[in-house]
Amino acid sequence: MMDLYLRVGSVTDKDVMLEVESYIIAFALHCFDHQPVKVHYYMEVLEVTPLIHCCPAILDGWTKTDRPDSIVCTQKCPVTLVSKSERLTVLGLCSILRATLYKSSTKDSSNIASKLLGFRQGCLMAPAEASVWTQFCEVDMPDALKAILEWHGDRWSIPIALLRFDVHLSLPARIHNVRKRAQELSLCDSSPSTNVLGLSDNLHTYAEGPDMVLSDLILFSLFSVFRNLCGTDILNQNIPRVMEWYRKCVQVEPKFNKVSEMVLKVKKLKFSKVEIPTFEEQSIYKRDPRRYKPSNRIFTRQEDVDQVLGMFPIDVMIPYTEKEEKGYQLEWNSLSRHITPHDYLPTKRLERKMQQLENMVSAVMNLCQPGSIIVDFCSGGGHLGIILAALLPSNTVILVENKEESLKRARQRAMSAHIRNLDFYQSNLDYFDRPFDIGMALHACGMASDLVLQKCISHQASFVICPCCYGSVSPANSAVYPQSQKFKRYISGSEYIVLAHSADQTHDEEHPKTLQGRLCMQAVDSDRLFSAEELGYAVQLSRMTPPGSSPKDHVLVGIFSKL
Ligand SMILES: C[S@@+](CC[C@H](N)C(=O)[O-])C[C@H]1O[C@@H](n2cnc3c(N)ncnc32)[C@H](O)[C@@H]1O
């Protein structure tokens, strides 16, 4: 049994006000039998978020509760799914709906939950950070709706997300099991590729192709609100393919429409003029080669690197703390084989992974106090977090990872080794908001290292971070570069990006660019550490031992004294 906690803005006899994500999940749950998932709702006063006006029927059959202390909902994440027995928490719209469908699915071919999960239960499996399509369903479309809900004035502009969806429906479908389908439709003749194309061209009936899946349900719930707000005339004129898709969904799954009529109280907006914005027509599927335009790639020129490296005094960087050549060594033989990397990595990578883990474990053990709560951010399959939990049985270790498959592997490993002091969060790291004392991350890619750093700072937690993929950082709302006041005095955001790109040029020791790459790595990580030092942390930068453990071998330590 799993428990789902839904945050609700307000409830009266006649009205319920819901945040967009709460609404989508509530809508979806009325469309299939979710018996293994018990739904609870709790009220919280919400001042800033746009809310959707619903009928009380949207909460029918669910239990009103006070928010349990263990449920910490961030602004971005108003719904939490918990499996107490598995010590698992799931956060994020698509992950929650996938986990609920998974629990509710059966082998029965008429089971709608199984159908919505799609081919090999893969619909919307990749996290939004890794998939353009999940990003579209989980972020872009809900954001477009939030923008309309907050709209005032009499000129109204059709959301680009809706126009993109309309274009998307005109493009060839992505069909996974195309050969089987072609056989089923008796289309398979001597030229399979022709059939594949023919089939693809014809079958973009639903959001992902010929079958109705979870993405259709999410988009349907959103589109029902757009339809109420805008009226059908404007939508028929400007996004005819979306309207056709909508009618097809209503026809094939009348339940969707019944739910929409039962729950929505949203009224039509009044506007005098509608504008159609221009936008770039590109696919919303992940691997559309047209998205990767060479002209859009950023190339770092040597003269730019030279110039930026000359803009700040070299002694502004944090020097490396010397460590013993051999470093800390774990007693690998004393650990269960389930939790060491031996059976999970090829021999070539194994030794280096063991060295990386020894460096991280040693740094965290130095900071750990009895009872400290430790979080392994971007835990992947749990190499680091599970070993620490085994070594520190009286501490709690929390694994936070947004890839379903990786976290599943971590849970299986911990279960096989009977390690119980672990909690698992299938979650984007920015949704995670439980209190903790030490945050760690091994090879958190690009900006993820900065998000981990920010998360630790906001919780006044100490940290041990080994960053990687320096070149993939890019300025966004959540991270502004440089991060420290110290570096802001010398370089701008675009100059910082030059440093970050060059920091990835750490090839083997003999390579002519390696020295420069290392210098840039040191500059980027000095900036990261200064940003923590400026907020009261004692900081340290060191390199893993022995040399060669990893090309990305920096260990950033920040100690926050809560006294
Ligand atoms: C290079 S792997 C490192 C995995 C693990 N720490 C290790 O050393 O084996 C980075 C991991 O971070 C996860 N990740 C990246 N961005 C994330 C985010 N914003 N929230 C949660 N996990 C994230 C990825 O899914 C991936 O599993």
PDBQT file of the ligand as one rigid body, heavy atoms in Angstrom, charges set to zero:
ROOT
HETATM    1  C1  LIG A 601      27.273  10.635 -12.996  1.00  0.00    +0.000 C 
HETATM    2  S1  LIG A 601      25.947   9.954 -12.124  1.00  0.00    +0.000 S 
HETATM    3  C2  LIG A 601      26.682   9.657 -10.549  1.00  0.00    +0.000 C 
HETATM    4  C3  LIG A 601      25.978   8.596  -9.779  1.00  0.00    +0.000 C 
HETATM    5  C4  LIG A 601      26.577   8.246  -8.418  1.00  0.00    +0.000 C 
HETATM    6  N1  LIG A 601      26.729   9.371  -7.564  1.00  0.00    +0.000 N 
HETATM    7  C5  LIG A 601      27.897   7.536  -8.601  1.00  0.00    +0.000 C 
HETATM    8  O1  LIG A 601      28.922   8.141  -8.377  1.00  0.00    +0.000 OA
HETATM    9  O2  LIG A 601      27.864   6.380  -8.992  1.00  0.00    +0.000 OA
HETATM   10  C6  LIG A 601      24.908  11.369 -11.826  1.00  0.00    +0.000 C 
HETATM   11  C7  LIG A 601      23.521  10.970 -11.327  1.00  0.00    +0.000 C 
HETATM   12  O3  LIG A 601      22.841  12.148 -10.951  1.00  0.00    +0.000 OA
HETATM   13  C8  LIG A 601      21.470  12.019 -11.299  1.00  0.00    +0.000 C 
HETATM   14  N2  LIG A 601      20.925  13.389 -11.415  1.00  0.00    +0.000 N 
HETATM   15  C9  LIG A 601      21.322  14.360 -12.273  1.00  0.00    +0.000 A 
HETATM   16  N3  LIG A 601      20.618  15.491 -12.068  1.00  0.00    +0.000 NA
HETATM   17  C10 LIG A 601      19.763  15.225 -11.037  1.00  0.00    +0.000 A 
HETATM   18  C11 LIG A 601      18.777  16.000 -10.361  1.00  0.00    +0.000 A 
HETATM   19  N4  LIG A 601      18.534  17.265 -10.699  1.00  0.00    +0.000 N 
HETATM   20  N5  LIG A 601      18.076  15.430  -9.368  1.00  0.00    +0.000 NA
HETATM   21  C12 LIG A 601      18.317  14.128  -9.007  1.00  0.00    +0.000 A 
HETATM   22  N6  LIG A 601      19.243  13.348  -9.611  1.00  0.00    +0.000 NA
HETATM   23  C13 LIG A 601      19.954  13.883 -10.623  1.00  0.00    +0.000 A 
HETATM   24  C14 LIG A 601      21.500  11.272 -12.612  1.00  0.00    +0.000 C 
HETATM   25  O4  LIG A 601      20.279  10.627 -12.868  1.00  0.00    +0.000 OA
HETATM   26  C15 LIG A 601      22.650  10.286 -12.355  1.00  0.00    +0.000 C 
HETATM   27  O5  LIG A 601      22.180   9.084 -11.829  1.00  0.00    +0.000 OA
ENDROOT
TORSDOF 0
